[in-house]
Amino acid sequence: MPIQKTEKIWHNGKWINWDDATLHVLSHVVSYGSAVFEGIRCYETKQGPAIFRLREHMQRLINSAKIYRMDLPVSLDDFCSTATELVRVNKMNSCYVKPIVLRGYGEVGVNPLNSPIDIYMACWHWGAYLGPEALAKGVEVGVSSWARIAPNTLPAMSKAAANYMNSQLIRMEASFNGYAEGIALDSDGHVSEGSGMNIFLVNDGVLYTPPLATSILPGITRDSVIQLAGDLGYTVDAKRITRDDLYIADEVFFTGTAAEVTPIREVDGRTVGAGKRGPLTGKLQAMFFDVVNGRSEKYRHWLHYV
């Protein structure tokens, strides 16, 4: 999924050309992964480009930075207005917006506090993360041999770059085993999340998802789906899920900014339900795309129009 260049990137309050967004090789982030970031989708609607739950994503970015003692000179409102202008400057109808807060070139020791904070924000076109056919047909996944980061090691509440080394191991293993994605268990053996997406399962008409205590990122799309399911009258239970729960579930699906709402048709070679997108997954997926494409009045407040 190669990146398609756009014209401008925002850096510390200034607009720079795409090719000028460079770092010194000895920047703290290169050696130590000292960055936090966000991924936000902007959708094309009849009312114009609309960024999905912009404030919630930017607040999570600020929270991530706070956990790692990164003092930000940019307010929540400033982050939101910059994202809006970024989409406008690059003349995008739909895109993926990525703000990054990182430790730059300063000192080379582990202690990050004397390295400067650099803030970038870029956008580019990004289609369906697991392919457009996955949204309709679902994907085959495997439970990873790599566990998610344990509590009190790296904080899962922060969307930190270092966490995604763990995600890379999960994703690469899945690829080498012939799967589209992997599902990681937490340090206690309970279902956590995918390499970069949350997970839900349906059993006997009840929707289940792992709780925050299982080392998951508090997903914005996860939260959205919980609210949409409530609108449909379904019970949503955030509870610890075991590996075998996945095997006997009626439906399983991923949620995330990149993954959106993607059905899972097979786990570890075991067919999920009827081996295709389940009925509740289909309803939630349709509701989600109605919202992000500007067709839902009730959740119009989730869209930030450019």
C-alpha positions as CSV (number, residue, x, y, z in Angstrom):
1,M,0.0,0.0,0.0
2,P,2.5,2.7,-1.2
3,I,2.0,6.3,0.0
4,Q,0.7,8.7,-2.6
5,K,2.5,12.0,-2.0
6,T,0.5,15.2,-1.4
7,E,1.8,18.7,-1.7
8,K,2.2,20.1,1.8
9,I,3.0,18.8,5.4
10,W,2.5,20.9,8.5
11,H,5.6,21.1,10.7
12,N,5.8,23.1,14.0
13,G,3.4,25.7,12.7
14,K,4.7,26.0,9.2
15,W,3.7,24.5,5.8
16,I,6.6,22.6,4.2
17,N,6.9,20.6,0.9
18,W,6.3,16.9,1.2
19,D,9.9,16.1,0.3
20,D,11.3,18.5,2.9
21,A,9.7,16.6,5.9
22,T,13.0,14.9,6.9
23,L,14.7,14.0,10.2
24,H,18.4,13.6,11.2
25,V,19.3,10.0,11.6
26,L,20.3,10.6,15.2
27,S,17.0,12.1,16.2
28,H,15.8,10.5,19.4
29,V,12.8,8.9,17.8
30,V,15.0,6.9,15.4
31,S,16.8,5.0,18.1
32,Y,14.2,4.8,20.8
33,G,10.8,5.0,19.1
34,S,9.9,8.1,21.1
35,A,6.8,9.3,19.2
36,V,3.0,9.3,19.5
37,F,0.6,9.6,16.6
38,E,-2.9,9.4,15.4
39,G,-4.7,8.0,12.3
40,I,-7.8,9.8,11.2
41,R,-10.0,9.4,8.2
42,C,-11.5,12.1,6.1
43,Y,-14.4,11.0,4.0
44,E,-15.9,12.4,0.8
45,T,-19.6,13.4,1.4
46,K,-22.2,15.3,-0.5
47,Q,-21.5,18.2,1.8
48,G,-17.8,18.1,1.2
49,P,-14.8,16.4,2.8
50,A,-15.6,15.4,6.5
51,I,-13.1,14.3,9.1
52,F,-14.5,11.6,11.3
53,R,-14.5,12.3,15.1
54,L,-11.6,14.7,14.8
55,R,-11.7,16.1,18.3
56,E,-11.7,12.7,19.9
57,H,-8.7,11.6,17.9
58,M,-6.8,14.8,18.7
59,Q,-7.7,14.5,22.4
60,R,-6.3,10.9,22.3
61,L,-3.1,12.3,20.7
62,I,-2.8,14.8,23.6
63,N,-3.4,12.1,26.1
64,S,-0.7,9.9,24.5
65,A,1.8,12.7,24.7
66,K,1.0,13.4,28.3
67,I,1.7,9.8,29.3
68,Y,5.2,10.2,27.8
69,R,5.8,13.6,29.4
70,M,5.7,15.4,26.0
71,D,4.7,19.0,26.7
72,L,2.8,20.2,23.7
73,P,2.7,23.9,22.5
74,V,-0.5,23.1,20.5
75,S,-4.0,23.1,21.9
76,L,-6.8,20.7,21.0
77,D,-8.5,23.4,19.0
78,D,-5.2,24.2,17.2
79,F,-4.7,20.5,16.3
80,C,-8.3,20.4,14.8
81,S,-8.0,23.6,12.8
82,T,-4.6,22.4,11.4
83,A,-6.0,19.1,10.3
84,T,-8.9,20.9,8.6
85,E,-6.5,23.3,6.8
86,L,-4.2,20.4,5.9
87,V,-7.0,18.7,4.0
88,R,-8.0,22.0,2.3
89,V,-4.4,22.9,1.4
90,N,-3.8,19.6,-0.3
91,K,-7.2,19.7,-2.1
92,M,-8.3,16.3,-0.8
93,N,-11.8,15.0,-1.0
94,S,-11.0,12.0,1.1
95,C,-7.7,11.0,2.8
96,Y,-5.9,9.7,5.9
97,V,-4.7,12.3,8.3
98,K,-1.7,11.5,10.4
99,P,-0.4,13.9,13.1
100,I,2.9,12.8,14.7
101,V,4.6,14.1,17.9
102,L,8.2,13.0,18.2
103,R,11.4,13.6,20.0
104,G,13.9,15.1,17.6
105,Y,17.6,15.8,17.3
106,G,19.1,16.7,20.7
107,E,20.8,14.1,22.9
108,V,21.5,10.5,22.1
109,G,20.9,8.9,25.5
110,V,17.8,7.0,26.5
111,N,16.5,10.0,28.6
112,P,14.3,11.9,26.2
113,L,13.8,15.1,28.2
114,N,16.5,17.2,26.5
115,S,15.5,16.3,23.0
116,P,13.2,18.8,21.3
117,I,9.5,18.0,20.5
118,D,8.7,18.1,16.8
119,I,5.1,18.0,15.5
120,Y,4.2,17.0,12.0
121,M,0.9,16.5,10.3
122,A,0.5,14.9,6.9
123,C,-2.4,13.5,4.8
124,W,-2.6,11.2,1.8
125,H,-5.2,9.0,0.0
126,W,-5.7,5.6,1.6
127,G,-8.3,3.1,0.5
128,A,-9.7,0.0,2.4
129,Y,-6.9,-1.2,4.7
130,L,-7.5,-5.0,4.1
131,G,-8.8,-4.5,0.6
132,P,-12.3,-3.5,-0.6
133,E,-13.3,-7.2,-1.0
134,A,-12.6,-7.7,2.7
135,L,-15.4,-5.4,3.7
136,A,-17.9,-7.7,2.0
137,K,-16.4,-11.1,2.2
138,G,-14.4,-10.9,5.4
139,V,-10.8,-12.0,6.1
140,E,-9.0,-15.1,7.4
141,V,-7.0,-14.5,10.5
142,G,-4.8,-16.4,13.0
143,V,-4.2,-16.1,16.7
144,S,-0.6,-14.9,17.1
145,S,2.2,-16.5,19.1
146,W,3.2,-12.9,20.1
147,A,1.3,-11.6,23.1
148,R,0.3,-8.0,23.4
149,I,2.4,-5.7,25.7
150,A,1.6,-6.4,29.3
151,P,0.3,-3.8,31.8
152,N,3.0,-1.8,33.5
153,T,5.5,-2.4,30.6
154,L,4.4,-0.1,27.8
155,P,1.1,1.8,28.3
156,A,-1.5,0.5,25.7
157,M,-3.6,3.6,26.4
158,S,-1.0,5.6,24.5
159,K,-0.9,5.4,20.7
160,A,2.9,5.3,20.8
161,A,5.2,4.3,18.0
162,A,7.1,1.9,20.2
163,N,4.0,-0.2,20.7
164,Y,3.8,-0.9,17.0
165,M,7.0,-3.0,17.1
166,N,4.8,-5.5,18.9
167,S,2.2,-4.9,16.2
168,Q,4.7,-5.6,13.4
169,L,5.6,-8.9,14.9
170,I,1.9,-9.9,15.0
171,R,1.3,-8.7,11.4
172,M,4.4,-10.3,9.9
173,E,3.7,-13.6,11.5
174,A,0.2,-13.5,10.2
175,S,1.5,-12.8,6.7
176,F,4.0,-15.6,6.7
177,N,1.3,-18.0,7.9
178,G,-1.0,-17.0,5.1
179,Y,-3.4,-14.8,7.0
180,A,-4.7,-11.3,6.3
181,E,-4.2,-10.4,10.0
182,G,-3.3,-11.6,13.4
183,I,-5.2,-11.6,16.7
184,A,-3.0,-11.1,19.8
185,L,-3.8,-12.4,23.3
186,D,-2.8,-10.4,26.4
187,S,-0.3,-11.5,28.9
188,D,-3.0,-13.5,30.8
189,G,-4.1,-15.4,27.6
190,H,-7.2,-13.4,26.9
191,V,-8.1,-11.9,23.5
192,S,-6.7,-8.4,23.2
193,E,-6.8,-6.9,19.6
194,G,-5.3,-7.2,16.1
195,S,-2.0,-5.7,15.0
196,G,-3.8,-2.3,14.7
197,M,-7.5,-2.8,15.3
198,N,-10.0,-3.7,17.9
199,I,-12.1,-6.8,17.8
200,F,-15.8,-7.7,18.5
201,L,-17.6,-11.0,18.5
202,V,-21.3,-11.8,18.4
203,N,-22.8,-14.8,20.3
204,D,-26.5,-15.5,20.8
205,G,-27.5,-11.9,19.9
206,V,-25.0,-10.3,22.3
207,L,-22.0,-8.2,21.2
208,Y,-18.8,-8.7,23.1
209,T,-15.5,-6.8,23.0
210,P,-12.4,-7.0,25.1
211,P,-12.1,-4.4,27.9
212,L,-9.4,-1.8,28.2
213,A,-7.7,-3.9,30.8
214,T,-6.6,-6.4,28.2
215,S,-4.0,-4.1,26.8
216,I,-6.1,-2.6,24.0
217,L,-6.0,0.9,22.5
218,P,-9.2,2.7,23.4
219,G,-10.4,2.8,19.8
220,I,-12.5,5.7,18.5
221,T,-14.2,3.4,15.9
222,R,-14.7,0.8,18.7
223,D,-16.5,3.4,20.7
224,S,-18.5,4.4,17.7
225,V,-19.6,0.8,17.0
226,I,-20.6,0.4,20.7
227,Q,-22.9,3.4,20.4
228,L,-24.3,2.3,17.0
229,A,-25.1,-1.2,18.4
230,G,-26.9,0.4,21.3
231,D,-29.1,2.3,18.8
232,L,-30.0,-1.1,17.3
233,G,-31.1,-2.3,20.7
234,Y,-28.2,-4.8,21.2
235,T,-26.4,-5.4,24.5
236,V,-22.7,-4.7,24.3
237,D,-20.6,-6.4,27.0
238,A,-16.9,-5.4,27.5
239,K,-15.6,-8.6,29.0
240,R,-12.6,-10.9,28.9
241,I,-12.8,-13.2,25.9
242,T,-10.9,-16.5,25.5
243,R,-9.4,-17.9,22.4
244,D,-12.0,-20.6,22.1
245,D,-14.7,-17.9,22.3
246,L,-13.5,-16.9,18.9
247,Y,-14.0,-20.4,17.5
248,I,-17.6,-20.7,18.5
249,A,-18.8,-17.2,17.9
250,D,-21.6,-16.5,15.5
251,E,-19.7,-13.5,14.1
252,V,-16.4,-11.8,14.6
253,F,-15.2,-8.5,13.1
254,F,-12.4,-5.9,13.4
255,T,-12.9,-2.1,13.9
256,G,-10.4,0.7,13.5
257,T,-9.7,3.9,11.6
258,A,-7.9,2.0,8.9
259,A,-9.9,-1.3,9.1
260,E,-13.3,0.5,9.5
261,V,-15.7,-2.4,10.1
262,T,-14.1,-5.6,8.6
263,P,-15.7,-9.0,9.0
264,I,-13.6,-12.0,10.0
265,R,-14.7,-15.2,8.2
266,E,-12.2,-17.6,9.6
267,V,-10.0,-17.9,12.8
268,D,-7.2,-20.4,12.9
269,G,-8.7,-22.4,10.1
270,R,-12.1,-22.6,11.8
271,T,-15.0,-21.1,9.9
272,V,-16.8,-18.2,11.8
273,G,-20.6,-18.6,11.5
274,A,-21.6,-19.1,7.9
275,G,-18.1,-18.1,6.7
276,K,-19.1,-14.7,5.5
277,R,-20.2,-11.3,6.8
278,G,-22.8,-11.9,9.5
279,P,-26.1,-10.1,9.8
280,L,-25.2,-7.9,12.8
281,T,-21.8,-7.1,11.3
282,G,-23.6,-6.1,8.1
283,K,-26.0,-3.8,10.0
284,L,-23.2,-2.1,11.9
285,Q,-21.1,-1.8,8.9
286,A,-23.9,-0.1,6.9
287,M,-24.7,2.2,9.8
288,F,-21.0,3.1,10.1
289,F,-20.7,4.0,6.4
290,D,-23.9,6.0,6.5
291,V,-22.4,8.0,9.4
292,V,-19.0,8.7,7.8
293,N,-20.5,9.4,4.4
294,G,-22.8,12.1,5.9
295,R,-26.1,10.2,5.5
296,S,-26.9,10.1,9.2
297,E,-28.5,13.1,10.9
298,K,-28.2,11.7,14.4
299,Y,-24.4,11.4,14.2
300,R,-23.7,14.4,12.1
301,H,-21.8,15.8,15.1
302,W,-19.2,13.1,14.5
303,L,-18.2,14.8,11.2
304,H,-16.0,17.8,11.0
305,Y,-16.6,19.3,7.6
306,V,-13.7,20.9,5.8
